[in-house]
Amino acid sequence: MTLVAPSLLAQQAPQDITGYLWIVGIIAVIIFILVFLMVFAKFFWLWIQAKTTGAGIGILDLIGMWLRHVDSKVIVRSKIMAVQAGFSDEMGITSKALEAHFLAGGNVPLVIRAIIAANKAKIVELDFKKATMIDLAGRNVLEAVQTSVYPKVIDCPARGSGKESLDGVAQNGIQLKVRARVTVRANLQQLIGGATEETIIARVGEGIVSAIGSATHHGDVLENPDKISSTVLARRLDSQTAFEIVSIDIADVDVGENIGARLQADQAEADLRVARANAEGRRAMAVAEEREQIAHIEENRAHVVQAEAEVPKAIAQAFREGTLGIMDYYKLRNVQADTEMRSAIARPAARPGGGPVA
């Protein structure tokens, strides 16, 4: 058994630890290089595109996007579009701004295309900040720019609304059916918070109906339909909306029903019903009064019969008291018989069929 001196063991231990450290370091360097090569290969083509186009996005920026869960392809391509269109970082279109808009849920390529379209048109002022605000508000900023450059035509009433025309009645009672076409241009200054197409359609429809109702005769509207357009345009119906009304064109005007005559006929029918009801009420009152008078007559007849029943009693009482003689009674009977005969002669004779003789 060989014995090693303690001094030799003390010298061999540091040499082993140093060798291990070298091996670990080499392995770490190899892993780092492999990871770097993998990451570099992942973003190589994006980095080449950004480098060759002058987009100003480095490999470290791409790695940072990857760590922040940002779609680097969308950011690089959007920045390249902005650079190719002549926009610089001084105009606010930086990679950081694009990342921030992406993380906020915005559509970065759509915003860049809208800014490019507005810049090329040279009639619409749109910066990056305003474009991102419009996009985050839920509006299609590219469509808004296109509508600002190329005005949009809106049918009034809208297609699919179930109404074929706007119906108004002139002061002479004639109904007019109107179809209009409204040309609008997007107003980027009021696009956020402004009313939509439905509000424009509702306001224009209300204005047309009001203009028709203000016409004295329906022929005035048929003669000059442009009066409706000028009247409606003067009311500034596009205020607080996302659009600017360019023109209102009356596409078609048709004559409808005679609403005034129909209303007059309905009113006459209603008046006739009221008159009939009043007449029926008066007839019922007359019948009731007649029956009441008949009841009074019968009551008076009952009083007469009752009074006539007292006459024999009075005659008998007069005989008993001696105030009425027998000759006076005979004279009274003769007068009654003469009266009855005269009444029978004056009464018309009955026909064989039962009716009186004329």
C-alpha positions in Angstrom: 0.0 0.0 0.0 1.5 3.3 -1.2 1.2 6.3 1.1 0.9 9.8 -0.5 2.2 12.7 1.3 -0.3 15.3 2.5 1.6 18.1 0.7 1.1 16.3 -2.7 -2.7 16.0 -2.0 -3.0 19.7 -1.2 -1.3 20.6 -4.5 -3.5 18.2 -6.6 -6.9 19.4 -5.2 -6.7 23.0 -6.6 -5.7 21.7 -10.0 -8.8 19.4 -10.2 -11.2 22.3 -9.2 -9.6 24.6 -11.8 -10.1 21.9 -14.5 -13.8 21.5 -13.5 -14.3 25.3 -13.7 -12.8 25.4 -17.1 -15.1 22.6 -18.3 -18.2 24.3 -16.9 -17.2 27.6 -18.4 -16.7 26.1 -21.8 -20.0 24.3 -21.7 -21.7 27.6 -20.6 -20.1 29.4 -23.5 -21.2 26.8 -25.9 -24.8 26.9 -24.6 -24.7 30.7 -24.9 -23.4 30.6 -28.4 -26.0 28.0 -29.4 -28.8 30.0 -27.9 -27.5 33.2 -29.6 -27.3 31.4 -32.9 -30.9 30.1 -32.5 -32.2 33.5 -31.6 -30.2 35.1 -34.3 -31.5 32.6 -36.8 -35.0 33.2 -35.6 -34.8 37.0 -36.2 -32.1 37.0 -38.9 -34.4 37.7 -41.8 -36.4 40.3 -39.9 -33.1 42.0 -38.8 -31.8 41.9 -42.4 -35.1 43.5 -43.6 -34.9 46.2 -41.0 -31.2 46.8 -41.6 -31.4 47.1 -45.3 -34.5 49.4 -45.3 -33.2 51.7 -42.5 -36.0 50.9 -40.1 -33.7 51.3 -37.2 -34.7 48.0 -35.4 -31.7 46.0 -34.0 -31.4 42.4 -33.0 -31.7 43.3 -29.3 -35.0 45.2 -30.1 -36.3 42.0 -31.7 -35.3 39.9 -28.7 -37.0 42.4 -26.5 -40.2 42.2 -28.5 -40.1 38.4 -28.2 -39.8 38.7 -24.5 -42.6 41.2 -24.3 -44.9 38.9 -26.4 -45.0 41.4 -29.3 -45.4 40.2 -32.8 -42.1 41.3 -34.3 -43.1 40.7 -37.9 -46.0 43.1 -37.5 -43.8 45.8 -36.0 -40.9 45.4 -38.4 -43.2 45.4 -41.5 -45.2 48.4 -40.2 -42.0 50.3 -39.5 -40.6 49.5 -42.9 -43.9 50.8 -44.5 -43.5 54.0 -42.6 -39.9 54.4 -43.5 -40.5 53.7 -47.2 -43.3 56.3 -47.2 -40.9 58.9 -45.8 -41.9 59.0 -42.2 -39.1 59.4 -39.6 -38.9 58.9 -35.9 -39.4 62.6 -35.3 -42.9 62.3 -36.5 -43.7 59.9 -33.6 -43.7 56.7 -35.6 -41.0 54.8 -33.5 -40.7 51.1 -32.8 -41.6 51.8 -29.2 -44.7 53.6 -30.2 -45.7 50.8 -32.5 -45.1 48.3 -29.8 -47.2 50.3 -27.3 -50.1 50.5 -29.8 -49.8 46.8 -30.4 -49.9 46.0 -26.7 -52.9 48.3 -26.4 -54.8 46.1 -28.8 -54.6 48.3 -31.9 -54.2 47.3 -35.5 -50.7 48.7 -36.3 -50.6 47.9 -40.0 -54.0 49.5 -40.6 -52.9 52.7 -38.8 -49.7 53.0 -40.9 -51.7 52.4 -44.1 -54.2 55.1 -43.1 -51.4 57.6 -42.3 -49.8 56.9 -45.7 -53.1 57.2 -47.5 -53.8 60.5 -45.8 -50.3 61.8 -46.6 -50.5 60.9 -50.2 -54.0 62.5 -50.6 -52.7 65.8 -49.2 -56.2 66.9 -48.3 -56.5 65.1 -45.0 -54.3 65.9 -41.9 -53.7 62.8 -39.8 -50.8 62.2 -37.5 -49.9 59.0 -35.7 -51.4 60.0 -32.3 -54.8 60.8 -33.8 -54.7 57.7 -36.0 -54.1 55.5 -32.9 -56.8 57.2 -31.0 -59.3 56.5 -33.8 -58.2 52.9 -34.1 -58.5 52.3 -30.4 -61.9 53.9 -30.4 -63.1 51.0 -32.5 -63.4 52.9 -35.8 -61.7 51.8 -39.1 -59.2 54.5 -39.5 -58.3 53.5 -43.1 -61.9 53.5 -44.1 -62.4 56.9 -42.5 -59.4 58.3 -44.5 -60.8 56.7 -47.7 -64.2 58.2 -47.0 -62.6 61.6 -46.5 -60.8 61.4 -49.9 -63.7 59.7 -51.8 -67.1 60.8 -50.4 -69.6 58.1 -49.6 -73.2 57.9 -50.8 -75.9 56.9 -48.2 -79.4 56.0 -49.3 -82.2 57.6 -47.4 -84.2 55.7 -46.3 -81.5 53.1 -45.8 -81.6 49.8 -47.8 -83.0 47.0 -45.7 -84.8 49.3 -43.4 -88.2 48.1 -44.6 -89.2 51.5 -45.9 -89.2 52.3 -49.6 -89.6 56.0 -49.3 -89.9 59.0 -47.0 -93.6 60.0 -46.7 -94.5 63.6 -46.1 -97.8 65.5 -46.5 -98.0 69.0 -47.9 -100.4 71.6 -46.5 -103.0 70.9 -49.2 -103.3 67.3 -47.9 -101.4 65.5 -50.8 -98.9 62.9 -49.7 -95.4 62.8 -51.4 -93.1 59.8 -51.4 -89.4 60.9 -51.6 -86.2 58.9 -52.0 -82.9 60.8 -51.4 -79.2 60.1 -51.6 -76.8 61.8 -49.2 -73.2 62.3 -50.0 -71.0 62.4 -46.9 -67.3 62.8 -46.1 -65.7 61.5 -43.0 -64.9 64.2 -40.4 -61.7 63.0 -38.7 -61.9 65.7 -36.1 -65.2 64.4 -34.8 -64.7 60.7 -35.7 -64.2 59.9 -32.0 -67.5 60.3 -30.2 -69.4 61.4 -33.3 -72.7 59.9 -34.4 -72.8 57.3 -37.1 -74.6 56.8 -40.4 -77.9 56.0 -38.7 -78.1 59.4 -37.1 -77.4 61.1 -40.5 -80.2 59.0 -42.1 -82.6 59.8 -39.3 -81.9 63.6 -39.4 -82.1 63.9 -43.2 -85.4 61.9 -43.2 -86.8 64.2 -40.5 -85.6 67.3 -42.4 -87.2 66.1 -45.7 -90.5 65.3 -44.1 -90.5 68.7 -42.4 -89.7 70.5 -45.6 -92.6 68.7 -47.4 -94.9 69.6 -44.6 -93.9 73.3 -44.9 -94.9 73.4 -48.6 -98.2 75.2 -49.3 -98.9 73.0 -52.3 -97.5 69.7 -53.3 -96.9 71.1 -56.8 -94.3 73.4 -55.4 -92.2 70.4 -54.3 -92.7 68.6 -57.6 -91.7 71.8 -59.5 -88.5 72.5 -57.5 -87.3 69.4 -55.5 -84.0 71.3 -54.9 -85.9 73.4 -52.4 -86.0 70.4 -50.1 -82.2 69.9 -50.5 -81.4 73.5 -49.7 -83.8 73.6 -46.8 -82.3 70.5 -45.2 -78.7 71.5 -45.8 -79.3 74.8 -44.1 -80.2 73.0 -40.9 -76.6 71.7 -40.4 -77.7 68.2 -39.7 -74.1 66.9 -39.6 -73.2 68.6 -36.4 -71.8 66.3 -33.7 -71.5 63.5 -36.2 -68.6 61.6 -37.7 -69.5 62.9 -41.1 -69.7 66.1 -43.1 -72.7 66.3 -45.5 -71.5 67.3 -49.0 -74.8 67.2 -50.8 -78.4 65.9 -50.5 -79.9 64.8 -53.8 -83.5 64.0 -54.3 -83.5 60.8 -56.4 -87.3 60.4 -56.8 -90.5 62.1 -55.9 -93.9 60.3 -56.3 -97.4 61.5 -55.5 -99.1 59.3 -52.9 -102.6 59.4 -51.5 -104.9 62.4 -50.8 -104.5 62.3 -47.1 -106.4 65.6 -46.6 -109.5 64.3 -48.4 -109.4 61.0 -46.5 -109.1 62.8 -43.2 -112.0 65.1 -44.1 -114.1 62.0 -45.1 -113.2 60.3 -41.9 -114.2 63.5 -40.0 -117.5 63.7 -41.8 -118.2 60.1 -41.0 -117.4 60.8 -37.4 -119.6 63.8 -37.4 -122.4 61.8 -38.9 -122.1 59.2 -36.2 -122.2 61.9 -33.6 -125.3 63.4 -35.2 -127.0 60.0 -35.4 -126.2 59.4 -31.7 -127.6 62.8 -30.7 -130.8 62.2 -32.8 -131.2 58.8 -31.3 -130.9 60.4 -27.9 -133.5 63.0 -28.7 -135.8 60.4 -30.1 -135.5 58.3 -27.0 -136.3 61.4 -24.9 -139.4 62.1 -27.0 -140.6 58.5 -26.7 -140.1 58.6 -23.0 -141.9 61.9 -22.7 -144.8 60.5 -24.9 -145.1 57.5 -22.7 -145.1 59.8 -19.7 -147.9 61.9 -21.1 -149.9 58.7 -21.9 -149.4 57.7 -18.3 -150.8 61.1 -17.2 -153.8 60.7 -19.6 -154.6 57.2 -18.2 -154.2 58.6 -14.7 -156.6 61.5 -15.5 -159.0 59.0 -17.1 -158.9 57.0 -13.9 -159.8 60.2 -12.0 -162.7 60.8 -14.5 -164.0 57.3 -14.1 -163.7 57.6 -10.3 -165.6 60.9 -10.5 -168.3 59.5 -12.7 -168.7 56.6 -10.2 -169.6 59.3 -7.6 -172.4 60.8 -9.7 -175.0 58.1 -9.0 -174.2 58.3 -5.4 -174.7 62.1 -5.5 -178.1 61.7 -7.3 -179.3 59.2 -4.7 -178.2 61.5 -1.9 -180.1 64.3 -3.6 -183.2 62.2 -3.9 -182.9 61.3 -0.2 -182.4 64.9 0.8 -185.2 66.1 -1.5 -183.0 68.5 -3.5 -183.6 66.7 -6.8 -187.0 65.9 -8.1 -188.2 63.2 -10.4 -188.8 65.6 -13.3 -185.3 67.0 -12.9 -183.9 63.5 -13.0 -185.8 62.8 -16.3 -184.6 66.0 -17.8 -181.0 65.0 -16.9 -181.4 61.6 -18.5 -182.8 63.2 -21.6 -179.8 65.5 -21.8 -177.4 62.5 -21.4 -179.2 60.5 -24.1 -179.2 63.5 -26.5 -175.5 63.9 -25.9 -174.7 60.3 -26.5 -176.7 60.4 -29.8 -174.9 63.4 -31.0 -171.6 61.7 -30.2 -172.6 58.6 -32.1 -173.6 60.7 -35.1 -170.3 62.6 -35.0 -168.2 59.4 -34.7 -167.1 58.0 -38.2 -168.8 54.7 -39.2 -166.7 51.6 -39.4 -165.9 50.0 -42.8 -166.7 46.3 -43.4 -163.0 45.7 -43.3 -162.6 47.3 -39.9 -161.4 50.8 -41.0 -163.4 54.1 -40.6 -165.3 55.5 -43.6 -163.6 58.5 -45.1 
